[in-house]
Amino acid sequence: PDPSCPQDKESSCIFYKFTPSDTNNYLQLYNVFALFWGMFFASAFGEMVLAGAFSSWYWADDKSKDLPALPIGSSLWRTIRYHLGTLAFGSLIIAIIRMIRLAIQYIEDKLKEKNLDNIFTKIIMCCCKCFFWCLEKFLKFINRNAYIITASYGYNFCRSAREAFSLITRNMVRAAVLDKVTDFLLFMGKLVVVGSVTVLAFYVFSGKLDGEVPLDLATPKLNYYFVPVIIIAISAYMISSCFFSVFSMAVDTLFLCFLLDLEKNDGEENPHYHMSKNLMKILNIKQKKTKEN
């Protein structure tokens, strides 16, 4: 100890404060960015695998013989071997947009903390948040369709995104109608599943099924039976959303392959369509081409 410093037996060390360093702040930003990038990469990987499996079914001439033994396994192998760079680049764009949205939210919170959120700043912050939210939704839509083109033809990300955007632009009415109809049908499916499970859970936990079913079931005695019912309803919605997202990806993949198939054979003297026979009968494509020839 320093002899010039007076010693006091009652003195003690007291923690004053902890000041984070700039390095720690940068590392936290790095962790958040890596989290967003990893989440979007995992989501894109699943979309690419499903798109590869569904497109392999569409482009097969004989739907019962030309398919691989394991479509999901084959698509998984192709994605891992050839398309990880495409997924990384596409998910990187979405992660950057999400970080910009996070920065805008941070700036807005700081303005409120400093009491600087006047009407002008509120309008600017609202416009910025709305713009980047719409931009993220648009880029997710483009990425999703770009992954379908990549799974079908093996193009890189930029070429696939350009092809998907131009293809959807040329068929905007069809895409809009199919998107709304698909969203409505999937919403009704989720509603039926969640509603059925919730009603069944309510009857089970409330004891209204006692003596109504032939099974010997012990009804749990609960003071607040709405708690497990709400938990079951939320879980049913999450699970049904995961399952119906597979159907949504199937619809988007088959629709994009259908548009590619139409444009590829448009104007050909001997068109070779890959769509199923039932779809050709619905659209009357084969008979129409035969009459024209």
C-alpha positions in Angstrom: 0.0 0.0 0.0 1.0 3.6 -0.6 2.4 5.0 2.8 1.2 8.5 1.8 -2.4 7.3 1.7 -4.0 7.3 5.2 -5.4 3.9 6.2 -8.9 3.6 7.5 -10.1 0.3 9.0 -13.7 1.2 8.1 -13.0 1.8 4.4 -14.2 -0.7 1.8 -14.5 -1.1 -2.0 -17.8 -0.3 -3.5 -18.8 -1.1 -7.1 -19.6 2.1 -8.9 -20.6 1.2 -12.4 -19.8 -1.0 -15.4 -19.0 0.7 -18.7 -19.2 -1.5 -21.8 -16.4 -1.0 -24.3 -17.0 -0.2 -27.9 -15.6 -3.6 -28.9 -18.3 -5.4 -26.9 -20.9 -3.3 -28.7 -19.5 -4.3 -32.1 -19.5 -7.9 -31.1 -23.1 -7.8 -30.0 -24.0 -6.3 -33.4 -22.0 -9.1 -35.0 -24.0 -11.7 -33.0 -27.3 -10.1 -33.9 -26.4 -10.0 -37.6 -25.1 -13.6 -37.5 -28.4 -14.6 -35.9 -30.5 -13.0 -38.6 -28.3 -14.4 -41.4 -28.5 -17.9 -39.9 -32.3 -17.8 -39.5 -32.9 -16.6 -43.0 -30.3 -19.1 -44.4 -32.1 -22.0 -42.6 -35.4 -20.9 -44.0 -34.0 -20.5 -47.5 -32.4 -23.9 -47.3 -35.8 -25.5 -46.5 -37.5 -23.7 -49.4 -34.8 -24.8 -51.8 -35.0 -28.4 -50.8 -38.8 -28.4 -51.1 -38.7 -26.6 -54.4 -36.2 -29.1 -55.8 -38.4 -32.0 -54.8 -41.6 -30.5 -56.3 -39.9 -29.3 -59.5 -38.4 -32.8 -60.1 -42.0 -34.1 -60.1 -43.2 -31.5 -62.5 -40.4 -31.8 -65.0 -40.6 -35.6 -65.1 -42.2 -36.9 -68.3 -43.5 -40.0 -66.7 -44.7 -39.0 -63.2 -44.7 -42.6 -62.1 -41.3 -43.8 -63.4 -39.0 -40.8 -64.0 -39.0 -39.6 -60.4 -36.0 -40.4 -58.1 -36.5 -42.9 -55.4 -36.1 -40.2 -52.7 -37.1 -36.8 -54.1 -36.4 -35.0 -50.8 -33.0 -36.8 -50.4 -32.0 -36.0 -54.0 -33.0 -32.4 -53.6 -31.1 -32.1 -50.3 -28.0 -33.5 -51.9 -28.2 -31.1 -54.9 -28.8 -28.1 -52.6 -25.8 -28.9 -50.4 -23.5 -29.6 -53.3 -24.4 -26.8 -55.7 -26.6 -24.1 -54.2 -25.3 -23.2 -50.8 -23.7 -20.0 -52.2 -27.1 -19.0 -53.7 -28.8 -19.5 -50.4 -26.1 -17.6 -48.5 -26.3 -14.6 -50.9 -30.0 -14.4 -50.9 -30.3 -14.7 -47.1 -27.5 -12.1 -46.7 -29.6 -9.5 -48.5 -32.5 -10.1 -46.2 -30.3 -10.0 -43.1 -28.9 -6.6 -44.2 -32.4 -5.2 -44.6 -33.4 -6.6 -41.2 -30.4 -4.9 -39.6 -31.4 -1.6 -41.2 -34.9 -2.0 -39.8 -33.4 -2.7 -36.4 -31.2 0.4 -36.6 -34.2 2.5 -37.5 -36.1 1.1 -34.5 -33.0 1.9 -32.3 -32.9 5.5 -33.6 -36.6 5.9 -32.9 -36.2 4.7 -29.3 -33.3 7.0 -28.7 -35.4 10.0 -30.0 -38.2 9.1 -27.7 -35.7 8.8 -24.8 -34.3 12.3 -25.5 -37.8 13.8 -26.0 -36.9 14.7 -29.6 -39.8 12.8 -31.3 -41.7 15.7 -32.8 -44.3 15.3 -35.6 -41.6 15.7 -38.3 -39.4 13.0 -36.9 -42.3 10.7 -36.3 -43.4 11.0 -40.0 -39.8 10.3 -41.2 -39.4 7.3 -38.9 -42.8 5.9 -39.9 -42.0 6.3 -43.7 -38.6 4.7 -43.2 -40.1 1.7 -41.3 -42.9 1.2 -43.8 -40.5 1.4 -46.8 -38.0 -1.1 -45.4 -40.8 -3.4 -44.3 -42.2 -3.4 -47.8 -38.7 -3.9 -49.2 -38.1 -6.9 -47.0 -41.4 -8.5 -48.0 -40.7 -7.9 -51.7 -37.1 -9.3 -51.5 -38.4 -12.4 -49.6 -40.9 -12.9 -52.4 -38.2 -12.5 -55.1 -35.9 -14.8 -53.2 -38.5 -17.5 -52.8 -39.2 -17.6 -56.6 -35.5 -17.3 -57.4 -34.9 -20.4 -55.3 -37.5 -22.2 -57.4 -35.8 -21.2 -60.7 -32.4 -22.3 -59.2 -33.9 -25.7 -58.2 -35.4 -26.2 -61.6 -32.5 -25.0 -63.9 -29.5 -24.6 -61.6 -29.0 -20.9 -62.4 -27.1 -18.6 -60.0 -29.0 -16.2 -57.7 -28.9 -13.1 -59.8 -30.0 -14.8 -63.0 -32.7 -16.7 -61.2 -34.0 -13.6 -59.5 -34.1 -11.8 -62.8 -35.9 -14.7 -64.6 -38.4 -15.1 -61.7 -39.2 -11.3 -61.6 -39.7 -11.0 -65.4 -41.8 -14.2 -65.5 -44.1 -13.1 -62.7 -44.3 -9.6 -64.2 -45.5 -11.1 -67.5 -48.1 -13.2 -65.7 -49.0 -10.7 -63.0 -52.8 -11.3 -63.1 -52.4 -15.1 -62.8 -49.8 -14.7 -60.0 -52.1 -12.3 -58.0 -55.2 -14.5 -58.4 -53.3 -17.6 -57.4 -51.6 -15.9 -54.5 -54.9 -14.7 -53.0 -56.8 -17.9 -53.6 -53.9 -19.9 -52.0 -53.7 -17.6 -49.0 -57.5 -17.9 -48.4 -57.5 -21.7 -48.7 -54.5 -22.1 -46.5 -56.0 -19.7 -43.9 -59.2 -21.8 -43.9 -57.2 -24.9 -43.5 -55.4 -23.5 -40.5 -58.7 -22.2 -39.1 -60.3 -25.6 -39.3 -57.4 -27.4 -37.7 -56.9 -24.9 -34.9 -60.6 -24.6 -34.3 -61.1 -28.4 -34.1 -58.2 -29.0 -31.8 -59.2 -26.1 -29.5 -62.8 -27.2 -29.3 -61.8 -30.8 -28.5 -59.3 -29.5 -25.9 -62.0 -27.4 -24.3 -64.4 -30.3 -24.0 -61.7 -32.6 -22.6 -60.4 -30.2 -19.9 -63.8 -28.8 -19.0 -65.1 -32.3 -18.3 -68.0 -32.1 -20.7 -67.0 -35.4 -22.3 -67.5 -37.3 -19.1 -70.0 -40.1 -19.8 -70.3 -39.1 -23.4 -67.6 -41.3 -24.8 -67.2 -45.0 -24.3 -63.6 -44.7 -23.4 -62.5 -44.7 -19.8 -60.7 -41.4 -19.7 -59.7 -39.7 -16.5 -60.6 -36.0 -16.9 -57.9 -33.8 -15.3 -59.1 -31.6 -12.4 -58.0 -28.1 -13.1 -59.0 -24.8 -11.6 -58.3 -22.8 -14.7 -58.8 -25.1 -17.6 -58.6 -22.3 -20.1 -54.8 -22.1 -19.6 -54.0 -25.5 -21.3 -56.7 -24.8 -23.9 -55.0 -21.6 -24.9 -51.6 -23.2 -24.9 -52.9 -26.1 -27.1 -54.5 -23.6 -29.5 -51.2 -21.7 -29.9 -49.3 -24.9 -30.4 -51.8 -26.1 -32.9 -51.5 -22.9 -34.9 -47.7 -23.1 -35.0 -47.7 -26.8 -36.0 -50.4 -26.3 -38.7 -48.5 -23.2 -40.0 -45.4 -25.4 -40.5 -47.3 -28.1 -42.3 -49.3 -25.7 -44.5 -46.1 -23.8 -45.5 -45.1 -27.0 -47.3 -48.3 -26.9 -49.3 -47.7 -23.2 -50.0 -44.3 -23.9 -51.3 -45.7 -26.7 -53.5 -48.2 -24.4 -55.0 -45.7 -21.7 -55.7 -43.2 -24.2 -57.2 -45.7 -25.9 -59.5 -47.2 -22.6 -60.6 -43.8 -21.2 -61.6 -42.9 -24.4 -63.4 -46.2 -24.2 -65.1 -45.5 -20.7 -66.4 -42.0 -21.8 -67.5 -43.5 -24.8 -69.3 -46.0 -22.6 -71.1 -43.5 -20.0 -72.3 -41.0 -22.7 -73.3 -43.5 -24.4 -75.6 -45.2 -21.2 -76.8 -45.0 -21.1 -80.6 -43.4 -24.5 -81.0 -44.7 -26.7 -83.8 -44.4 -29.8 -81.7 -44.8 -28.6 -78.1 -43.6 -30.9 -75.4 -45.3 -30.1 -72.2 -44.2 -31.5 -68.9 -47.4 -30.7 -67.0 -49.6 -33.5 -65.8 -52.4 -34.9 -68.1 -55.1 -33.7 -65.7 -53.8 -30.1 -65.9 -53.6 -30.4 -69.7 -57.2 -31.5 -69.8 -58.3 -28.6 -67.6 -56.5 -26.0 -69.8 -57.3 -27.8 -73.0 -53.8 -27.2 -74.2 -53.2 -30.4 -76.1 -56.4 -30.2 -78.1 -55.8 -26.5 -78.9 -52.3 -27.1 -80.2 -53.5 -30.1 -82.3 -56.1 -28.0 -84.0 -53.7 -25.2 -84.7 -51.1 -27.6 -86.2 
